[in-house]
Amino acid sequence: MITIVNYKMGNIRSVVNALEYLGIQSRVTSSPQEIMQSEKLILPGVGSYFVAMQNLQSMNLIEPLNEVALVKKRPVLGICLGMQLLAESGTEEGEVRGLGWIPGHVKRFNFENSSHRIPHTGFNSVQFGAQKSALFESLGNQVDFYFVHSYHMECDDDYVSGWADYHGRFVASVERENVYGVQFHPEKSQSNGLMMLHNFAQII
C-alpha cells in the first residue's frame, strides 16, 4: 500500500484516482503514526513552499517523514511542490528551510526577457540521464510530462535523473537512494505518468 501524505496542500484526489486506475492500493492520511508504518510514501502538493513547511511542522509530520525516509529507507516520491520540499531550502517568502533530503535549493524562474510566461505550464519533454532511474523503466530516453510551476530546484548533477527545458535547462526529476522527486505531475501526464506511478509502486 502507498501512503499519500495529506498536509493540506492540494492535488491529492487526482493522485488517488491515478493509483485507483492502476489498481494500486493507497490511503490518504495526516496521522504521524500511520506515516511511520508506511511501506511507501507519496508527498504531493501545489502552492506555497512556506505554507507547506509550516503545515508539516504544525501537524507534527516532519519527524515521522524523516524516520520513514532516512532511517527506515522506505521509497518516497515527491510530486511538484512535494519534490521541492525535499531540498534544503526554498526562496518563496524569504529563505525557508526544507526537509533537506536532497542537497539543493528551490528558486523562482528568473528570465531576462519578461515576456517568458511564469508559471511554466503544459506538456514538456524530459530527457533522462545515462543511468535511467527505476521510475522511468519502460519509458523512452525522452518523454513528455505535464508541468505547472514557477519555482524549480537547483542541485548537484549527481542527484538529477531528468532534465527539461523552459528558456534554459532545469531539473525535472531527482533521486537519492530511496528518495525520488518529480517536478511534473504524473497524475496529469496520461500514459507516461501512469507508467511512472506504476514503476514507483514496483520499487522495493
C-alpha positions as a Markdown table, in Angstrom:
| # | Residue | x | y | z |
|---|---|---|---|---|
| 1 | Met | 0.0 | 0.0 | 0.0 |
| 2 | Ile | 1.1 | 3.5 | -0.8 |
| 3 | Thr | 0.5 | 6.2 | 1.8 |
| 4 | Ile | -0.3 | 9.7 | 0.4 |
| 5 | Val | 0.6 | 12.4 | 2.9 |
| 6 | Asn | -2.2 | 15.0 | 3.4 |
| 7 | Tyr | -0.6 | 18.2 | 4.6 |
| 8 | Lys | -3.3 | 20.4 | 3.2 |
| 9 | Met | -1.6 | 21.4 | 0.0 |
| 10 | Gly | -3.8 | 20.0 | -2.7 |
| 11 | Asn | -3.9 | 17.7 | -5.7 |
| 12 | Ile | -4.4 | 14.6 | -3.6 |
| 13 | Arg | -7.6 | 13.4 | -5.3 |
| 14 | Ser | -6.0 | 13.2 | -8.7 |
| 15 | Val | -3.1 | 11.1 | -7.4 |
| 16 | Val | -5.6 | 8.8 | -5.7 |
| 17 | Asn | -7.6 | 8.5 | -8.9 |
| 18 | Ala | -4.5 | 7.6 | -10.9 |
| 19 | Leu | -3.5 | 4.9 | -8.4 |
| 20 | Glu | -7.0 | 3.5 | -8.4 |
| 21 | Tyr | -7.0 | 3.3 | -12.2 |
| 22 | Leu | -3.8 | 1.3 | -12.0 |
| 23 | Gly | -5.2 | -1.0 | -9.3 |
| 24 | Ile | -2.7 | 0.2 | -6.7 |
| 25 | Gln | -4.0 | 0.4 | -3.1 |
| 26 | Ser | -3.4 | 3.7 | -1.3 |
| 27 | Arg | -4.5 | 5.6 | 1.7 |
| 28 | Val | -4.6 | 9.3 | 2.4 |
| 29 | Thr | -3.5 | 10.3 | 5.9 |
| 30 | Ser | -2.3 | 13.1 | 8.2 |
| 31 | Ser | -1.6 | 10.7 | 11.0 |
| 32 | Pro | 2.1 | 10.6 | 12.2 |
| 33 | Gln | 1.5 | 7.0 | 13.4 |
| 34 | Glu | 0.2 | 5.8 | 10.0 |
| 35 | Ile | 3.0 | 7.6 | 8.2 |
| 36 | Met | 5.6 | 5.8 | 10.4 |
| 37 | Gln | 4.1 | 2.5 | 9.4 |
| 38 | Ser | 4.1 | 3.1 | 5.7 |
| 39 | Glu | 5.8 | 0.9 | 3.1 |
| 40 | Lys | 5.9 | 3.7 | 0.5 |
| 41 | Leu | 5.1 | 7.4 | 0.7 |
| 42 | Ile | 3.9 | 10.0 | -1.8 |
| 43 | Leu | 4.3 | 13.6 | -0.9 |
| 44 | Pro | 2.1 | 15.5 | -3.3 |
| 45 | Gly | 1.4 | 19.3 | -3.3 |
| 46 | Val | 0.8 | 22.5 | -5.1 |
| 47 | Gly | 1.1 | 26.1 | -3.7 |
| 48 | Ser | 3.4 | 27.8 | -1.3 |
| 49 | Tyr | 6.7 | 26.4 | -0.1 |
| 50 | Phe | 6.4 | 28.5 | 3.1 |
| 51 | Val | 2.9 | 27.4 | 3.9 |
| 52 | Ala | 3.7 | 23.7 | 3.1 |
| 53 | Met | 6.6 | 23.6 | 5.6 |
| 54 | Gln | 4.5 | 25.4 | 8.2 |
| 55 | Asn | 1.8 | 22.8 | 7.8 |
| 56 | Leu | 4.3 | 19.9 | 8.0 |
| 57 | Gln | 5.7 | 21.5 | 11.2 |
| 58 | Ser | 2.3 | 22.3 | 12.9 |
| 59 | Met | 0.9 | 18.8 | 12.0 |
| 60 | Asn | 3.9 | 17.1 | 13.6 |
| 61 | Leu | 4.8 | 15.3 | 10.3 |
| 62 | Ile | 8.5 | 16.2 | 9.9 |
| 63 | Glu | 9.8 | 13.7 | 12.4 |
| 64 | Pro | 7.8 | 10.7 | 11.1 |
| 65 | Leu | 8.7 | 11.6 | 7.5 |
| 66 | Asn | 12.4 | 11.7 | 8.4 |
| 67 | Glu | 12.0 | 8.4 | 10.1 |
| 68 | Val | 10.4 | 6.7 | 7.1 |
| 69 | Ala | 12.8 | 8.3 | 4.5 |
| 70 | Leu | 16.1 | 8.5 | 6.3 |
| 71 | Val | 16.0 | 5.7 | 8.9 |
| 72 | Lys | 13.7 | 3.0 | 7.5 |
| 73 | Lys | 14.8 | 3.9 | 3.9 |
| 74 | Arg | 11.3 | 3.3 | 2.5 |
| 75 | Pro | 10.7 | 4.6 | -1.1 |
| 76 | Val | 9.4 | 8.2 | -1.1 |
| 77 | Leu | 8.1 | 10.1 | -4.1 |
| 78 | Gly | 7.7 | 13.9 | -4.0 |
| 79 | Ile | 5.5 | 15.4 | -6.7 |
| 80 | Cys | 5.7 | 19.1 | -7.8 |
| 81 | Leu | 5.8 | 21.1 | -4.5 |
| 82 | Gly | 6.4 | 17.8 | -2.8 |
| 83 | Met | 9.6 | 17.4 | -4.8 |
| 84 | Gln | 10.7 | 21.0 | -3.9 |
| 85 | Leu | 10.3 | 20.3 | -0.2 |
| 86 | Leu | 12.9 | 17.6 | -0.5 |
| 87 | Ala | 15.5 | 20.3 | -0.9 |
| 88 | Glu | 17.4 | 22.1 | 1.8 |
| 89 | Ser | 15.6 | 25.4 | 1.3 |
| 90 | Gly | 13.2 | 27.4 | -0.8 |
| 91 | Thr | 13.2 | 31.1 | -1.5 |
| 92 | Glu | 9.4 | 31.8 | -1.6 |
| 93 | Glu | 8.5 | 34.4 | 1.0 |
| 94 | Gly | 12.2 | 34.5 | 2.1 |
| 95 | Glu | 14.6 | 31.7 | 2.9 |
| 96 | Val | 12.6 | 28.7 | 4.2 |
| 97 | Arg | 14.2 | 25.5 | 5.4 |
| 98 | Gly | 13.0 | 22.4 | 3.6 |
| 99 | Leu | 13.3 | 18.7 | 4.5 |
| 100 | Gly | 16.9 | 18.6 | 3.4 |
| 101 | Trp | 16.8 | 15.1 | 1.9 |
| 102 | Ile | 18.3 | 16.3 | -1.4 |
| 103 | Pro | 21.2 | 18.8 | -1.2 |
| 104 | Gly | 19.9 | 21.7 | -3.2 |
| 105 | His | 17.7 | 24.9 | -3.2 |
| 106 | Val | 14.5 | 25.9 | -4.8 |
| 107 | Lys | 14.4 | 29.2 | -6.7 |
| 108 | Arg | 11.9 | 31.1 | -8.9 |
| 109 | Phe | 12.4 | 31.1 | -12.6 |
| 110 | Asn | 14.2 | 34.3 | -13.5 |
| 111 | Phe | 14.1 | 35.3 | -17.1 |
| 112 | Glu | 15.8 | 38.4 | -18.5 |
| 113 | Asn | 13.1 | 38.6 | -21.2 |
| 114 | Ser | 9.9 | 39.4 | -19.2 |
| 115 | Ser | 7.7 | 38.1 | -22.0 |
| 116 | His | 8.5 | 34.5 | -20.9 |
| 117 | Arg | 5.5 | 33.3 | -19.0 |
| 118 | Ile | 5.5 | 32.1 | -15.4 |
| 119 | Pro | 4.3 | 29.7 | -14.3 |
| 120 | His | 5.7 | 27.1 | -16.8 |
| 121 | Thr | 2.5 | 25.3 | -17.7 |
| 122 | Gly | 1.8 | 22.4 | -20.1 |
| 123 | Phe | 3.4 | 19.3 | -21.5 |
| 124 | Asn | 7.2 | 19.4 | -21.9 |
| 125 | Ser | 9.8 | 16.8 | -22.8 |
| 126 | Val | 12.0 | 15.3 | -20.0 |
| 127 | Gln | 15.4 | 14.0 | -21.0 |
| 128 | Phe | 16.7 | 11.2 | -18.8 |
| 129 | Gly | 20.3 | 10.7 | -17.8 |
| 130 | Ala | 22.6 | 7.8 | -19.0 |
| 131 | Gln | 21.7 | 5.9 | -15.8 |
| 132 | Lys | 18.0 | 5.9 | -16.1 |
| 133 | Ser | 16.0 | 5.9 | -12.8 |
| 134 | Ala | 13.8 | 3.0 | -11.9 |
| 135 | Leu | 10.9 | 5.5 | -12.0 |
| 136 | Phe | 11.3 | 5.7 | -15.8 |
| 137 | Glu | 11.6 | 2.0 | -16.6 |
| 138 | Ser | 10.0 | 1.1 | -19.9 |
| 139 | Leu | 9.8 | 4.7 | -21.0 |
| 140 | Gly | 12.0 | 6.2 | -23.8 |
| 141 | Asn | 15.0 | 8.4 | -23.3 |
| 142 | Gln | 12.9 | 11.5 | -23.8 |
| 143 | Val | 9.2 | 11.6 | -22.7 |
| 144 | Asp | 6.5 | 14.3 | -22.3 |
| 145 | Phe | 5.1 | 15.1 | -18.9 |
| 146 | Tyr | 2.7 | 17.8 | -17.6 |
| 147 | Phe | 4.2 | 20.8 | -15.6 |
| 148 | Val | 2.7 | 23.6 | -13.6 |
| 149 | His | 5.3 | 25.5 | -11.6 |
| 150 | Ser | 7.0 | 28.9 | -11.0 |
| 151 | Tyr | 9.9 | 27.5 | -8.9 |
| 152 | His | 12.5 | 24.9 | -9.7 |
| 153 | Met | 15.2 | 23.0 | -7.8 |
| 154 | Glu | 18.9 | 23.7 | -8.3 |
| 155 | Cys | 21.1 | 20.8 | -7.1 |
| 156 | Asp | 24.3 | 18.9 | -8.0 |
| 157 | Asp | 24.0 | 16.9 | -11.2 |
| 158 | Asp | 24.7 | 13.7 | -9.2 |
| 159 | Tyr | 21.1 | 13.9 | -7.9 |
| 160 | Val | 19.4 | 14.7 | -11.2 |
| 161 | Ser | 17.6 | 11.9 | -13.0 |
| 162 | Gly | 15.9 | 14.1 | -15.6 |
| 163 | Trp | 16.1 | 17.5 | -17.3 |
| 164 | Ala | 13.7 | 19.7 | -19.1 |
| 165 | Asp | 14.0 | 22.9 | -21.0 |
| 166 | Tyr | 12.0 | 26.1 | -20.5 |
| 167 | His | 14.1 | 29.0 | -21.8 |
| 168 | Gly | 17.0 | 27.1 | -20.4 |
| 169 | Arg | 17.6 | 23.7 | -18.8 |
| 170 | Phe | 16.1 | 23.0 | -15.4 |
| 171 | Val | 15.8 | 20.0 | -13.1 |
| 172 | Ala | 12.7 | 17.9 | -13.9 |
| 173 | Ser | 13.4 | 14.9 | -11.5 |
| 174 | Val | 15.8 | 14.0 | -8.8 |
| 175 | Glu | 16.8 | 10.8 | -7.0 |
| 176 | Arg | 18.9 | 10.0 | -3.9 |
| 177 | Glu | 18.9 | 6.3 | -2.8 |
| 178 | Asn | 15.2 | 5.7 | -1.8 |
| 179 | Val | 14.1 | 9.3 | -2.3 |
| 180 | Tyr | 12.6 | 10.3 | -5.7 |
| 181 | Gly | 11.2 | 13.6 | -6.8 |
| 182 | Val | 9.5 | 14.8 | -10.0 |
| 183 | Gln | 8.7 | 18.4 | -10.8 |
| 184 | Phe | 5.9 | 17.4 | -13.2 |
| 185 | His | 2.5 | 15.9 | -12.4 |
| 186 | Pro | 2.5 | 12.2 | -13.3 |
| 187 | Glu | -1.2 | 12.0 | -12.4 |
| 188 | Lys | -1.9 | 14.5 | -15.2 |
| 189 | Ser | 0.6 | 13.2 | -17.7 |
| 190 | Gln | -1.6 | 10.5 | -19.3 |
| 191 | Ser | 0.0 | 7.1 | -20.2 |
| 192 | Asn | 3.6 | 8.3 | -19.4 |
| 193 | Gly | 2.6 | 9.4 | -16.0 |
| 194 | Leu | 0.7 | 6.3 | -15.2 |
| 195 | Met | 3.7 | 4.2 | -16.2 |
| 196 | Met | 5.8 | 6.2 | -13.9 |
| 197 | Leu | 3.4 | 5.7 | -11.0 |
| 198 | His | 3.3 | 2.0 | -11.8 |
| 199 | Asn | 7.1 | 1.9 | -11.7 |
| 200 | Phe | 7.2 | 3.6 | -8.3 |
| 201 | Ala | 4.7 | 1.1 | -6.9 |
| 202 | Gln | 7.1 | -1.7 | -8.0 |
| 203 | Ile | 10.2 | -0.3 | -6.2 |
| 204 | Ile | 11.2 | -2.4 | -3.3 |
